[in-house]
Amino acid sequence: MMELYFYEDCEYCQIVLNTITNSKIKDKFTYKDIRVNPDYAKELAELTGNETVPCLVTDDGPMKEANDIRKYLVSHFM
């Protein structure tokens, strides 16, 4: 299971969320909205050194850029 750190109002997060929706892979993620749950923001800061979203955490570690995350999802799930 992969983890996605995000918040709804973030335009870059929406790129990732739309890719997930269009790829029909919503069930492969644990969604961690850092604005709804401040503990997720702390987790993200401990993991990456900041609270920048979106951040996808895979077995290979955290991935931060929306376009890189989109490319990863497309190459692995489409």
The 8 nearest C-alpha neighbors of each residue, nearest first, counted from 0:
[[1, 27, 28, 2, 29, 57, 26, 58],
 [0, 2, 28, 57, 56, 29, 27, 3],
 [3, 1, 29, 56, 28, 55, 30, 4],
 [2, 4, 55, 30, 54, 31, 29, 5],
 [3, 5, 31, 54, 53, 32, 52, 30],
 [6, 4, 53, 32, 52, 12, 33, 3],
 [5, 7, 32, 8, 9, 33, 34, 12],
 [6, 8, 9, 5, 12, 13, 32, 10],
 [9, 7, 6, 10, 12, 13, 11, 5],
 [8, 10, 12, 11, 7, 6, 13, 5],
 [9, 11, 13, 12, 8, 14, 7, 6],
 [12, 10, 14, 13, 9, 65, 53, 15],
 [13, 11, 53, 9, 15, 14, 10, 5],
 [12, 14, 16, 10, 11, 15, 17, 9],
 [15, 13, 11, 17, 12, 16, 18, 65],
 [14, 16, 18, 12, 13, 17, 69, 65],
 [15, 17, 13, 19, 18, 14, 12, 20],
 [18, 16, 20, 14, 19, 15, 13, 21],
 [17, 19, 15, 21, 16, 20, 22, 14],
 [20, 18, 16, 22, 17, 21, 24, 25],
 [21, 19, 17, 23, 22, 18, 16, 25],
 [22, 20, 18, 23, 19, 17, 24, 16],
 [21, 23, 19, 20, 24, 18, 77, 76],
 [24, 22, 20, 21, 25, 19, 26, 18],
 [23, 25, 26, 22, 19, 27, 20, 76],
 [26, 24, 27, 23, 19, 28, 20, 22],
 [25, 27, 24, 28, 29, 23, 0, 19],
 [28, 26, 0, 25, 24, 1, 29, 2],
 [29, 27, 1, 2, 0, 26, 30, 25],
 [28, 30, 2, 1, 3, 31, 0, 27],
 [31, 29, 3, 2, 28, 32, 4, 5],
 [30, 32, 4, 3, 33, 39, 5, 29],
 [31, 33, 6, 5, 35, 34, 4, 36],
 [32, 34, 40, 39, 36, 35, 37, 6],
 [35, 33, 32, 36, 6, 37, 40, 5],
 [34, 36, 32, 33, 37, 6, 31, 39],
 [35, 37, 33, 38, 34, 39, 32, 40],
 [38, 36, 40, 39, 33, 34, 35, 41],
 [39, 37, 41, 40, 36, 42, 33, 43],
 [38, 40, 42, 33, 37, 41, 36, 31],
 [39, 41, 33, 43, 37, 38, 42, 50],
 [40, 42, 38, 44, 39, 43, 45, 37],
 [43, 41, 39, 45, 40, 44, 46, 38],
 [42, 44, 46, 40, 41, 45, 50, 47],
 [43, 45, 49, 48, 41, 50, 47, 46],
 [46, 44, 42, 43, 48, 47, 41, 49],
 [45, 47, 43, 44, 42, 48, 61, 49],
 [48, 46, 44, 49, 45, 43, 61, 50],
 [47, 49, 44, 45, 46, 50, 43, 51],
 [50, 48, 44, 47, 51, 43, 45, 46],
 [51, 49, 44, 43, 40, 52, 48, 47],
 [50, 52, 49, 53, 54, 63, 43, 44],
 [53, 51, 54, 5, 4, 50, 12, 63],
 [52, 54, 5, 12, 4, 63, 65, 51],
 [55, 53, 63, 52, 4, 62, 3, 61],
 [54, 56, 3, 62, 61, 2, 57, 4],
 [55, 57, 61, 2, 60, 1, 62, 3],
 [58, 56, 1, 59, 60, 61, 55, 2],
 [57, 59, 60, 56, 1, 61, 0, 2],
 [58, 60, 57, 61, 56, 62, 55, 1],
 [61, 59, 57, 56, 58, 62, 55, 46],
 [60, 62, 56, 55, 57, 54, 63, 59],
 [63, 61, 55, 54, 56, 64, 68, 60],
 [62, 64, 54, 53, 61, 65, 55, 52],
 [63, 65, 67, 66, 68, 62, 53, 54],
 [66, 64, 68, 67, 11, 69, 15, 53],
 [65, 67, 69, 68, 64, 70, 14, 15],
 [68, 66, 70, 64, 69, 65, 71, 62],
 [67, 69, 71, 65, 66, 70, 64, 72],
 [70, 68, 66, 72, 71, 67, 15, 65],
 [71, 69, 67, 73, 68, 72, 74, 66],
 [70, 72, 68, 74, 69, 73, 75, 67],
 [73, 71, 69, 75, 70, 74, 76, 68],
 [74, 72, 77, 70, 76, 71, 75, 69],
 [73, 75, 71, 72, 76, 70, 77, 69],
 [76, 74, 72, 73, 71, 77, 70, 69],
 [75, 77, 73, 72, 74, 22, 24, 71],
 [76, 73, 74, 75, 22, 72, 23, 24]]
